[in-house]
């Protein structure tokens, strides 16, 4: 489980694609970006999904549909569960040795970072990270 300091450190580096968040979780568990660790995979996966839920709740992140390029609708719980249902079962399936290829090729979600009120008329703006 992530500590508050680890969460705070990750929050300082927001605005990146989802594979970066996965890498930050690995770093928090003492892994380098290309290292696999079957023993900690489930914990890292749960930490990643916890972080996605927290970012959604904090209104810092929306999940975008990679193919339709639209914001996904649903509650935080529904969106996290959709992510959980398609998440790979191992580091090998994520293909860590080439930078988390699953996040580029098969993951149905992309990060759409929310910049509250930063639009010309005070509307929210989104930065899509594919």
C-alpha positions in Angstrom: 0.0 0.0 0.0 1.2 3.5 -0.9 2.2 5.8 1.9 0.9 9.4 1.9 4.4 10.7 1.0 4.5 8.4 -2.0 1.1 9.6 -3.1 2.2 13.2 -2.6 5.3 12.5 -4.7 3.2 11.0 -7.5 0.8 14.0 -7.3 3.8 16.3 -8.0 4.3 14.5 -11.4 0.8 14.4 -12.8 -0.1 15.3 -16.4 1.5 12.2 -17.8 0.3 9.1 -19.7 -1.0 6.1 -17.7 2.2 4.1 -18.2 4.1 6.8 -16.3 1.7 6.3 -13.4 2.3 2.5 -13.5 6.1 3.2 -13.5 5.7 5.6 -10.5 3.9 2.8 -8.6 6.7 0.4 -9.5 9.3 3.0 -8.2 7.3 3.3 -5.0 7.8 -0.5 -4.6 11.5 -0.2 -5.3 11.4 -1.4 -8.9 13.2 0.1 -11.9 11.1 0.8 -15.0 12.1 -2.4 -16.7 12.0 -4.7 -13.7 9.4 -7.4 -13.1 8.3 -8.7 -9.7 5.6 -11.3 -9.7 5.4 -11.3 -5.9 4.3 -7.6 -5.8 2.3 -7.4 -9.0 -1.2 -7.7 -7.3 -0.3 -5.1 -4.7 1.1 -2.7 -7.4 -2.0 -3.3 -9.5 -4.3 -2.5 -6.5 -2.2 0.6 -5.7 -2.5 1.8 -9.3 -6.2 1.3 -9.3 -6.5 3.0 -5.9 -4.6 6.0 -7.4 -6.8 6.1 -10.4 -9.8 6.2 -8.1 -8.3 8.9 -5.9 -7.4 11.1 -8.9 -11.0 10.7 -10.3 -12.4 11.6 -6.9 -10.1 14.6 -6.6 -11.3 15.7 -10.1 -7.8 15.8 -11.4 -8.3 13.0 -13.9 -10.9 11.8 -16.3 -10.6 8.5 -18.2 -10.8 8.8 -21.9 -11.8 6.1 -24.3 -8.8 5.5 -26.5 -10.7 4.6 -29.7 -13.6 7.1 -29.5 -11.5 9.9 -27.9 -14.4 10.7 -25.6 -14.5 11.0 -21.8 -15.8 7.8 -20.2 -19.0 8.3 -18.1 -19.7 6.6 -14.8 -19.0 6.7 -11.1 -15.5 6.4 -9.8 -16.3 2.9 -8.7 -17.7 1.9 -12.1 -14.7 3.4 -13.9 -12.2 1.7 -11.6 -14.0 -1.6 -12.0 -13.9 -1.3 -15.8 -10.2 -0.7 -15.6 -9.7 -3.6 -13.2 -11.6 -6.0 -15.5 -9.3 -5.4 -18.4 -6.0 -5.0 -16.5 -3.3 -7.5 -17.3 -2.6 -10.4 -14.9 1.2 -10.0 -14.8 4.1 -7.7 -15.6 4.8 -9.9 -18.7 1.3 -9.1 -20.0 2.0 -5.4 -19.5 5.2 -6.0 -21.3 7.4 -4.0 -18.9 10.5 -4.7 -20.9 9.4 -2.3 -23.6 8.0 0.4 -21.3 4.5 -0.9 -20.6 3.4 -1.6 -24.2 -0.1 -2.7 -23.0 -0.9 0.9 -22.1 -0.2 1.9 -25.7 -1.8 -0.9 -27.6 -4.5 -2.7 -25.6 -5.5 -0.5 -22.8 -8.9 1.0 -23.6 -8.3 4.1 -21.4 -6.1 7.2 -21.7 -5.5 9.9 -19.2 -7.4 13.1 -19.6 -6.0 15.5 -17.0 -8.4 18.1 -15.7 -7.3 21.7 -15.4 -10.1 23.3 -13.4 -11.3 26.7 -14.7 -8.3 27.2 -16.9 -10.3 27.8 -20.1 -10.8 31.2 -21.6 -14.2 31.5 -20.0 -13.4 29.7 -16.8 -14.4 26.3 -18.1 -12.3 23.2 -17.4 -9.7 22.1 -19.9 -8.5 18.6 -20.6 -5.0 17.5 -21.5 -5.2 14.1 -23.3 -2.2 11.9 -22.8 -2.1 8.9 -25.2 
